[in-house]
Amino acid sequence: MEMDKLNAVMGQINEGARIAAVDPELIEQMWKALSSVPKDMSQGMVGLHAVASGNPSLLPQNPEQRVGMMVRYSLMNALIERGLLDEYMNDEGQRKKVFAAAAMFPCDKNDLGEAVSQKLSQKTNEELRQAGYDPDHPKVGDRFVKWMREH
């Protein structure tokens, strides 16, 4: 039943719905937990367990928030891996702004796709290009930083 609800939320996102905003503490807790996990083990549901083990009361109870947490963390992590947020992640005071932006930045599936495009197949990259995005020069990173500075 729970997986059906999560799949329904993913279906809505795939149809163009915005990704639900979440509490910035969720993103921060997930980053702290997953930063200590080897990269090959930090995929999938590990994120939910990482948040639950750090502070179970933070774990979202509704599927929109759970999916939002996972997708938003993935978007932020992709921007971190590209080096677009180094200036902020290397400064503990600025890091909170990154978590807040990751949690509340208005985004949808296209933003996620653009952020993670380096890891995607050529077919997916071509689909992004047809939708007006350049996977080699993602605009989402610039929009993310601009939003973070303004809020």
C-alpha positions in Angstrom: 0.0 0.0 0.0 2.8 2.4 0.9 4.6 1.7 -2.3 1.4 2.3 -4.3 1.2 5.8 -2.7 4.8 6.6 -3.5 4.3 5.4 -7.1 1.2 7.6 -7.4 3.2 10.7 -6.3 6.0 9.8 -8.7 3.3 9.5 -11.4 2.0 13.0 -10.6 5.6 14.4 -10.8 6.2 12.7 -14.1 3.0 14.4 -15.4 4.5 17.8 -14.5 3.5 18.4 -10.9 6.0 20.4 -8.8 8.0 18.5 -6.2 6.7 19.1 -2.7 8.8 21.4 -0.5 10.1 19.8 2.7 11.7 20.9 6.0 15.3 22.0 5.4 16.3 19.8 8.5 15.3 16.7 6.5 17.8 17.6 3.7 20.5 18.4 6.3 19.9 15.2 8.2 20.0 13.2 5.1 23.2 14.9 3.9 24.9 14.3 7.2 23.9 10.7 7.3 24.7 9.9 3.6 28.0 11.8 3.7 29.3 9.1 6.0 28.0 6.2 3.8 30.1 4.8 1.0 28.8 6.1 -2.4 27.8 2.7 -3.8 25.5 2.2 -0.8 24.0 5.7 -0.7 21.3 5.0 -3.3 17.5 4.4 -3.0 15.8 3.9 0.3 19.0 4.3 2.3 18.1 8.0 2.5 14.9 7.4 4.4 16.6 5.1 6.8 19.4 7.6 7.3 16.9 10.3 8.3 15.0 7.9 10.5 18.1 6.7 12.3 19.3 10.3 12.9 15.9 11.6 14.1 12.9 9.4 13.5 10.5 12.3 14.3 11.8 14.1 11.1 10.8 11.3 8.8 7.9 12.6 6.7 4.6 10.7 7.2 3.0 11.5 3.9 4.1 10.2 0.5 4.4 13.6 -1.1 6.9 14.7 1.6 8.8 11.4 1.4 9.2 11.6 -2.4 10.0 15.3 -2.1 12.7 14.6 0.4 14.4 12.0 -1.8 14.0 14.0 -5.1 15.2 17.2 -3.5 18.2 15.6 -1.9 19.1 14.0 -5.3 18.9 17.4 -7.0 21.1 19.0 -4.4 23.6 16.1 -4.4 23.9 16.3 -8.2 24.7 20.0 -8.0 27.2 19.2 -5.2 28.8 16.5 -7.3 29.2 18.8 -10.3 31.0 21.3 -8.0 28.4 24.0 -8.5 27.9 24.4 -4.7 31.5 24.0 -3.5 31.7 27.6 -2.3 28.7 27.1 -0.1 29.3 23.5 1.1 32.8 24.3 2.2 31.5 27.1 4.5 29.5 25.7 7.4 27.5 28.9 7.8 26.6 28.9 4.1 25.7 25.2 4.1 22.3 25.9 5.8 21.3 28.1 2.8 22.0 25.2 0.5 19.8 22.9 2.6 17.0 25.5 2.7 17.2 26.0 -1.1 17.2 22.2 -1.7 14.2 21.9 0.5 12.1 24.8 -0.9 13.5 25.7 -4.3 10.5 25.5 -6.8 11.4 22.5 -9.0 9.9 19.8 -11.1 11.1 16.6 -12.9 12.9 18.7 -15.6 15.0 20.4 -13.0 15.9 17.1 -11.5 16.7 15.7 -14.9 18.9 18.6 -15.8 20.8 18.4 -12.5 21.5 14.6 -12.8 21.9 14.6 -16.6 25.6 13.7 -16.4 24.5 10.3 -15.1 21.7 9.8 -17.6 21.7 8.0 -20.9 22.1 9.7 -24.2 18.4 9.1 -25.0 17.4 11.0 -21.8 19.8 13.8 -22.6 18.3 14.1 -26.1 14.8 14.3 -24.5 16.1 17.1 -22.2 17.5 19.0 -25.3 14.2 18.7 -27.0 12.5 20.2 -24.0 14.8 23.2 -24.2 17.5 22.1 -21.6 21.2 21.8 -22.2 22.4 18.9 -20.1 26.0 20.0 -20.6 25.3 23.4 -19.2 22.5 23.1 -16.6 20.6 26.3 -15.8 19.1 24.7 -12.7 22.4 25.3 -10.9 22.3 29.0 -11.6 18.6 29.2 -10.7 19.3 27.2 -7.5 22.1 29.6 -6.4 20.0 32.7 -7.3 17.1 31.4 -5.3 19.3 30.6 -2.4 20.8 34.1 -2.4 17.4 35.8 -2.6 15.8 33.8 0.3 
